[in-house]
Amino acid sequence: MADLKKGSKADTMGLHSEALKGRTQQVFFDSEAAENFYYYGAYDVDFNKRIEVDAQDLTCRQLNENLHKLMNEGYGTVVVKNPAGKHSLGVGILNKLNLIFEGSLGYFGVGSIDGPTVRITGRVGWSCAENMLAGKVVIEKNAGSCFGAAIRGGDLICKGSVGARTGIDMKGGTIIIGGDAGAFTGFMMQRGRIIILGDAGANLGDSMYDGTMFIGGSIKSFGSDAVEAELTKDDISWLKRKLKVAEIGSNFDVSKMTKVVSGKKLWNYDALEPTERKGAI
């Protein structure tokens, strides 16, 4: 060990030989402990306990704080009236909750959520459900650009059309589009699936690392390293089940969809470490 004498270099740098005491930072996981499956401070809510909130005169911060207050009081179903296109509503909900917005949202709606079921009866602006971890989000009308950016899990459903860069940098989960998708959909996606029942814009799947897209209509053009793949029986079976559960396109002929994957030519896959190569084969 370094010399810790008074005035030594080690001493002047603040090093010492004292044995530190205190609570360990090591976490011991117990599969029998229910608290290990919830976030610290999660709320115990009852879906049958319902309340309506008028957001007409509330700011974004006030409404979001109110949602947490209501969950703390045990409300499991919250209906938000008059969201009026406000930005960043319903973000950061890490709890089970049935959340209904009667109207349209602005930018960054319901971002960074983990667990709730959200239904939006109107439209949404840019980056809806960005960084979503789990849960289900349904938009009844159209969505703006960067829909589902960087999502990691859950089901994100838009019954209308979406803008450019839908699913950009997505790392998991499923995005389902009932209408058309704009340019660069699936840009740099790493994992997950995108289902588009309508047409796809230019540069579909540009620079995609991994993941799968299924297109029901026409494709304006493929992006770098995006290629068409064979649609298998397992793909068709999964698509039928997924669309049925999503309550969208139940009568759609999925057998005629185009499957798009990464060609794995843009990146140096041969140089990947074994752990990195798992999803690239």
C-alpha positions in Angstrom: 0.0 0.0 0.0 1.2 3.6 -0.6 3.1 5.4 2.1 0.6 7.3 4.2 3.1 9.1 6.5 2.3 12.7 7.3 3.4 14.9 4.5 3.8 12.1 2.0 2.4 12.3 -1.5 -0.3 9.9 -0.7 -1.2 11.9 2.4 -1.4 15.2 0.5 -3.7 13.5 -2.1 -6.1 12.7 0.7 -5.6 8.9 0.8 -5.9 7.1 4.1 -5.9 3.5 5.4 -9.0 3.9 7.6 -11.5 1.1 7.2 -14.8 2.6 6.1 -17.9 1.6 8.0 -21.6 2.0 7.2 -24.4 0.5 5.3 -23.5 -1.6 2.3 -24.6 -0.5 -1.2 -24.9 -4.1 -2.4 -28.5 -5.1 -3.3 -29.6 -8.6 -2.4 -32.5 -9.6 -4.7 -35.3 -11.7 -3.2 -37.8 -13.0 -5.8 -40.3 -13.5 -3.0 -40.3 -9.8 -2.0 -43.0 -8.0 -3.9 -41.4 -4.6 -3.5 -38.6 -5.8 -5.9 -41.1 -5.7 -8.8 -42.2 -2.1 -8.2 -40.4 1.3 -8.2 -39.6 2.7 -4.8 -42.6 4.8 -3.8 -45.0 3.1 -6.2 -48.7 3.7 -5.6 -51.3 1.0 -4.9 -54.2 2.0 -7.2 -57.7 0.6 -7.9 -58.7 0.6 -11.5 -62.4 0.7 -10.4 -61.7 4.0 -8.6 -62.3 6.6 -11.3 -62.0 10.4 -11.4 -62.2 13.2 -14.0 -59.8 16.1 -14.1 -60.4 19.3 -16.2 -57.0 20.5 -17.4 -58.3 23.7 -19.1 -56.8 26.0 -16.5 -53.9 23.8 -15.3 -50.3 24.1 -16.4 -48.3 21.1 -17.5 -46.6 20.9 -14.1 -49.9 21.3 -12.2 -51.6 18.5 -14.1 -48.6 16.1 -13.8 -48.4 16.8 -10.1 -52.1 16.2 -9.8 -51.8 12.8 -11.5 -49.3 11.6 -8.9 -51.5 13.0 -6.1 -54.5 11.1 -7.4 -52.5 7.9 -7.7 -51.3 8.3 -4.1 -55.0 8.5 -3.2 -55.6 5.2 -4.9 -57.3 6.3 -8.1 -56.5 3.8 -10.9 -58.5 5.4 -13.7 -58.0 9.1 -14.5 -59.8 10.9 -17.3 -58.2 14.2 -18.3 -60.6 16.6 -20.1 -59.5 19.5 -22.2 -55.8 18.8 -22.5 -55.8 21.5 -25.2 -52.6 20.4 -26.9 -50.4 21.2 -23.9 -46.9 19.8 -24.0 -45.3 17.1 -21.8 -48.5 15.9 -20.2 -48.5 12.5 -18.4 -44.7 12.1 -18.5 -42.7 10.0 -16.1 -45.5 7.8 -14.8 -43.8 4.7 -13.4 -46.9 3.0 -12.1 -49.9 1.0 -13.3 -52.7 3.4 -14.3 -55.5 3.7 -16.7 -55.0 7.2 -18.1 -57.4 8.7 -20.7 -56.9 12.1 -22.4 -60.1 13.4 -24.0 -58.5 15.6 -26.6 -55.1 16.2 -28.2 -51.6 16.6 -26.7 -48.7 18.7 -27.8 -45.0 17.8 -27.9 -43.4 15.1 -25.7 -46.7 13.6 -24.4 -46.5 10.6 -22.0 -42.7 10.3 -22.3 -40.5 8.0 -20.1 -43.5 6.0 -18.8 -43.3 2.5 -17.4 -46.5 0.6 -16.8 -49.6 2.7 -17.5 -52.2 2.2 -20.2 -52.9 5.4 -22.0 -55.6 6.3 -24.5 -55.5 9.7 -26.3 -58.7 10.5 -28.3 -57.2 13.2 -30.4 -53.8 13.8 -32.0 -50.3 14.1 -30.5 -47.3 16.3 -31.5 -43.6 15.5 -31.7 -41.9 12.7 -29.8 -45.0 11.1 -28.2 -44.0 8.3 -25.7 -40.3 9.0 -26.1 -38.2 6.5 -24.0 -41.2 4.4 -23.1 -40.2 1.4 -21.1 -43.5 -0.6 -20.7 -47.2 -0.2 -20.9 -49.6 0.6 -23.8 -50.3 3.9 -25.5 -53.1 4.3 -28.1 -53.6 7.4 -30.2 -56.9 7.5 -32.0 -55.8 10.1 -34.6 -52.5 11.2 -36.1 -49.1 11.7 -34.5 -46.2 14.0 -35.3 -42.5 13.3 -36.0 -40.2 11.1 -33.9 -43.2 9.1 -32.7 -41.9 6.5 -30.2 -38.3 7.7 -30.2 -35.9 5.5 -28.3 -38.7 3.3 -26.8 -37.5 0.2 -24.9 -40.7 -1.8 -24.5 -44.5 -1.8 -24.5 -47.0 -1.3 -27.3 -47.3 2.1 -29.0 -50.3 2.3 -31.4 -51.4 5.2 -33.7 -54.6 4.5 -35.6 -53.9 7.4 -38.0 -50.7 8.4 -39.8 -47.3 9.5 -38.3 -44.6 11.9 -39.2 -40.9 11.4 -40.0 -38.4 9.5 -38.0 -40.9 7.3 -36.3 -39.1 4.8 -34.1 -35.8 6.5 -34.3 -33.2 4.8 -32.1 -35.9 2.4 -30.7 -34.4 -0.3 -28.6 -37.4 -2.6 -28.1 -41.2 -2.8 -27.9 -43.7 -2.6 -30.8 -44.9 0.4 -32.8 -48.1 -0.1 -34.8 -49.3 2.5 -37.4 -52.8 2.2 -38.9 -52.0 4.8 -41.6 -48.9 6.0 -43.4 -45.4 6.8 -41.9 -43.1 9.6 -42.9 -39.5 9.6 -44.1 -36.7 7.9 -42.2 -39.1 5.7 -40.2 -36.9 3.2 -38.2 -33.9 5.4 -38.5 -31.0 3.9 -36.5 -33.4 1.4 -34.8 -31.6 -1.1 -32.7 -34.3 -3.6 -31.6 -38.0 -4.0 -31.6 -40.7 -4.1 -34.3 -42.6 -1.5 -36.4 -45.8 -2.4 -38.2 -47.2 0.0 -40.8 -50.5 -0.8 -42.4 -50.2 2.0 -44.9 -47.3 3.4 -47.0 -43.8 4.2 -45.8 -41.9 7.3 -46.8 -38.4 7.7 -48.2 -35.3 6.2 -46.6 -37.1 3.5 -44.6 -34.9 1.9 -42.0 -31.9 4.1 -42.8 -28.8 2.9 -40.8 -30.9 0.4 -38.8 -28.7 -1.8 -36.6 -31.3 -4.5 -35.9 -35.0 -4.9 -35.5 -37.8 -5.7 -38.0 -40.4 -3.7 -39.9 -43.5 -4.9 -41.6 -45.0 -2.6 -44.3 -48.5 -3.1 -45.7 -48.5 -0.5 -48.4 -45.8 0.9 -50.7 -42.3 1.9 -49.8 -41.0 5.1 -51.4 -37.3 4.1 -50.9 -35.1 2.0 -48.6 -32.4 3.7 -46.5 -28.8 2.7 -46.1 -28.5 -1.0 -45.1 -32.2 -1.7 -45.0 -33.2 -4.7 -47.1 -36.3 -6.8 -47.8 -36.5 -10.2 -46.1 -38.7 -13.3 -46.4 -42.0 -13.1 -44.6 -42.2 -16.4 -42.7 -45.2 -18.3 -41.3 -44.2 -17.3 -37.8 -44.1 -13.7 -38.9 -47.7 -14.0 -40.3 -48.9 -15.7 -37.1 -47.3 -13.1 -34.9 -48.7 -10.2 -36.9 -52.3 -11.6 -36.8 -52.1 -12.0 -33.0 -50.5 -8.6 -32.5 -53.0 -6.7 -34.6 -55.9 -8.5 -32.9 -54.6 -7.6 -29.4 -54.0 -4.0 -30.6 -57.5 -3.8 -31.9 -56.4 -2.4 -35.2 -56.3 -3.9 -38.7 -58.0 -7.1 -37.6 -59.1 -7.8 -41.2 -55.8 -6.7 -42.7 -54.1 -9.3 -45.0 -50.8 -9.6 -43.3 -49.6 -12.3 -45.7 -48.9 -9.6 -48.3 -46.8 -7.3 -46.0 -43.2 -6.5 -46.8 -40.6 -7.5 -44.2 -37.6 -5.1 -43.8 -34.5 -5.9 -41.8 -30.9 -4.7 -41.5 -28.5 -5.9 -44.2 -25.7 -5.7 -41.6 -23.3 -4.3 -44.1 -23.0 -0.8 -42.8 -21.4 -1.8 -39.6 -18.3 -4.0 -39.0 -20.2 -7.0 -37.5 -17.2 -9.3 -37.8 -15.3 -7.2 -35.2 -18.1 -7.4 -32.6 -17.5 -8.9 -29.2 -19.4 -12.2 -28.6 -21.9 -10.4 -26.3 -22.5 -7.7 -28.9 -22.9 -10.2 -31.7 -26.0 -11.9 -30.0 -28.6 -9.8 -31.8 -26.6 -9.3 -35.0 -26.6 -12.8 -36.4 
